[in-house]
Amino acid sequence: MAGKVKWVTDIEKSVLINNFEKRGWVQVTENEDWNFYWMSVQTIRNVFSVETGYRLSDDQIVNHFPNHYELTRKDLMVKNIKRYRKELEKEGSPLAEKDENGKYLYLDFVPVTYMLPADYNLFVEEFRKSPSSTWIMKPCGKAQGKGIFLINKLSQIKKWSRDSKTSSFVSQSNKEAYVISLYINNPLLIGGRKFDLRLYVLVSTYRPLRCYMYKLGFCRFCTVKYTPSTSELDNMFVHLTNVAIQKHGEDYNHIHGGKWTVSNLRLYLESTRGKEVTSKLFDEIHWIIVQSLKAVAPVMNNDKHCFECYGYDIIIDDKLKPWLIEVNASPSLTSSTANDRILKYNLINDTLNIAVPNGEIPDCKWNKSPPKEVLGNYEILYDEELAQGDGADRELRSRQGQSLGPRAGRSRDSGRAVLTTWK
Ligand SMILES: Nc1ncnc2c1ncn2[C@@H]1O[C@H](COP(=O)(O)OP(=O)(O)OP(=O)(O)O)[C@@H](O)[C@H]1O
C-alpha cells in the first residue's frame, strides 16, 4: 500500500473514480490519511475553516483554492474585476484606457452588473439611461440556471422585491444576494439558436500566475430559436443555455445533447466569417480569461496544496465580441452524451497528470510547471514567470506604438508566456 496515492472524493462521478482506479490509487475515507481529495465546494469550506483547525500536510493536495469564490461567485467576480480595472487605471495602464463615453476600451468584457440589494440605486440610474434594455437577475449562490429571470421594466424588480416577502431592499440585505446584469440581447446565433461556450481552465498557482487552457471545450445550444422579443422573456428555453434547463425542452437531442465541440465552432466561424476574425475572437477569449485571473490573483489564498479546474462560461455576441458570463468552481462532471463522457474523462485524466506528477504521492511543493509532454489537451495559457519583464513591458510599449487589446490587433505577451494559437 505504501507509495500509492490514497484518494477520497465526495463527488461520486465515474469520470473521477475511473481515473483514480486506472492509476492504481487506493480509495480511503476522509477520516483516514489521504493524499488526494477531489472535493465539493462545501467540503473545501470545512477543510479550510478556522473552526475545524485542519492542517494539510505536505503530501496532501485538493482541487480548490480556499477562497475560490472570489472568482466563482457571480458578485465577487464582478467586484474583483471592477477593482482590478480601477487599479490599472490608477497606475495609468494603457489597458485601462477608456473611450469618449467613459467606457473601457479593452477591459469591458463582463456585462454591466450590479449587486442587489446593495447597488439598487446605481442600477436604477443605469436602467433609466437606457430604458429599453433587458436585464438578467441571478442569485449569487445558485447554479444550473436556478432562480434566474429576465426583466425589462423597473416595476418587475419592485415586484420581485415584494414577492421575496420584504418591504424594502434594505431589510433584505441578509437574504439571498442577487446580481443584475445587462442582458446580451444580440448573441451570435447558429441555426437561429443562442449558445454559450464552456471552457476549462486549470490554475496551478496564482502567485506567480500559471494557468492552462483545455483545448476541448464545447458550445451549449438552446433548443428553441432565439428572439429578443419581450413576449418571450419568460421562455428560458430561448435564453438560458444551461443543459440543466435545456434537457427539459421538447426538442432536446439526447444524442448530441445540444452540444458542439469548440473545434466545430471554430471551423464554422472560419468558413462563415473568415480565419482572421475567428483567430482574433479566440485570442480575445484567452485574453479575457487571463485578465479575470489576474484580477483575482492578489486576493487569492495561494495555498500550495491547491489547484483548480474552472469552468468558464462565455457568450459571443453578433459582433464577435466575447463576454465573460461566469466562472464555475465545480464544472459539471455529469456526462449527458457519450462524447461528453470521453471529454470529461480526458479532462480529469489530463488535470491529474499535471496536478499529481507521475501519479505518485503528491508533494505540495510539486513542480507547477510540468514538461510539455504531460499536458495532454492542456496548453499553457499564461505563465507569469515567463512573462516577467516581457509581457508587462510589451503591453506598455505597444501603447505608444500600435493599438492595444486583441480586438484592436494588439501585440500580446510573449508567445511562450501566453497561448497564441489554439486550433
Ligand atoms: N448577461 C447575460 N446575457 C445573456 N445571457 C446570459 C447572461 N448571463 C447569463 N446568461 C445566460 O444564462 C445562463 C445562466 O447564467 P449563469 O451561468 O450566470 O448562471 P448559473 O445558474 O450559475 O449557471 P451555471 O450552472 O453555469 O453555473 C448562461 O449560461 C447564459 O446562457
PDBQT file of the ligand as one rigid body, heavy atoms in Angstrom, charges set to zero:
ROOT
HETATM    1  N1  LIG A 501     -25.632  38.829 -19.170  1.00  0.00    +0.000 N 
HETATM    2  C1  LIG A 501     -26.136  37.804 -19.858  1.00  0.00    +0.000 A 
HETATM    3  N2  LIG A 501     -26.541  37.975 -21.133  1.00  0.00    +0.000 NA
HETATM    4  C2  LIG A 501     -27.078  36.953 -21.846  1.00  0.00    +0.000 A 
HETATM    5  N3  LIG A 501     -27.232  35.710 -21.356  1.00  0.00    +0.000 NA
HETATM    6  C3  LIG A 501     -26.860  35.472 -20.090  1.00  0.00    +0.000 A 
HETATM    7  C4  LIG A 501     -26.274  36.496 -19.280  1.00  0.00    +0.000 A 
HETATM    8  N4  LIG A 501     -25.998  35.968 -18.078  1.00  0.00    +0.000 NA
HETATM    9  C5  LIG A 501     -26.374  34.677 -18.125  1.00  0.00    +0.000 A 
HETATM   10  N5  LIG A 501     -26.903  34.367 -19.325  1.00  0.00    +0.000 N 
HETATM   11  C6  LIG A 501     -27.445  33.065 -19.735  1.00  0.00    +0.000 C 
HETATM   12  O1  LIG A 501     -27.926  32.432 -18.590  1.00  0.00    +0.000 OA
HETATM   13  C7  LIG A 501     -27.224  31.202 -18.362  1.00  0.00    +0.000 C 
HETATM   14  C8  LIG A 501     -27.048  31.003 -16.874  1.00  0.00    +0.000 C 
HETATM   15  O2  LIG A 501     -26.263  32.034 -16.343  1.00  0.00    +0.000 OA
HETATM   16  P1  LIG A 501     -25.081  31.715 -15.341  1.00  0.00    +0.000 P 
HETATM   17  O3  LIG A 501     -24.118  30.767 -15.952  1.00  0.00    +0.000 OA
HETATM   18  O4  LIG A 501     -24.538  33.020 -14.872  1.00  0.00    +0.000 OA
HETATM   19  O5  LIG A 501     -25.926  31.045 -14.162  1.00  0.00    +0.000 OA
HETATM   20  P2  LIG A 501     -25.839  29.695 -13.369  1.00  0.00    +0.000 P 
HETATM   21  O6  LIG A 501     -27.214  29.368 -12.948  1.00  0.00    +0.000 OA
HETATM   22  O7  LIG A 501     -24.852  29.873 -12.293  1.00  0.00    +0.000 OA
HETATM   23  O8  LIG A 501     -25.308  28.625 -14.384  1.00  0.00    +0.000 OA
HETATM   24  P3  LIG A 501     -24.131  27.524 -14.180  1.00  0.00    +0.000 P 
HETATM   25  O9  LIG A 501     -24.810  26.240 -13.883  1.00  0.00    +0.000 OA
HETATM   26  O10 LIG A 501     -23.415  27.557 -15.496  1.00  0.00    +0.000 OA
HETATM   27  O11 LIG A 501     -23.265  27.939 -13.071  1.00  0.00    +0.000 OA
HETATM   28  C9  LIG A 501     -25.913  31.362 -19.109  1.00  0.00    +0.000 C 
HETATM   29  O12 LIG A 501     -25.378  30.114 -19.464  1.00  0.00    +0.000 OA
HETATM   30  C10 LIG A 501     -26.357  32.176 -20.317  1.00  0.00    +0.000 C 
HETATM   31  O13 LIG A 501     -26.932  31.350 -21.303  1.00  0.00    +0.000 OA
ENDROOT
TORSDOF 0
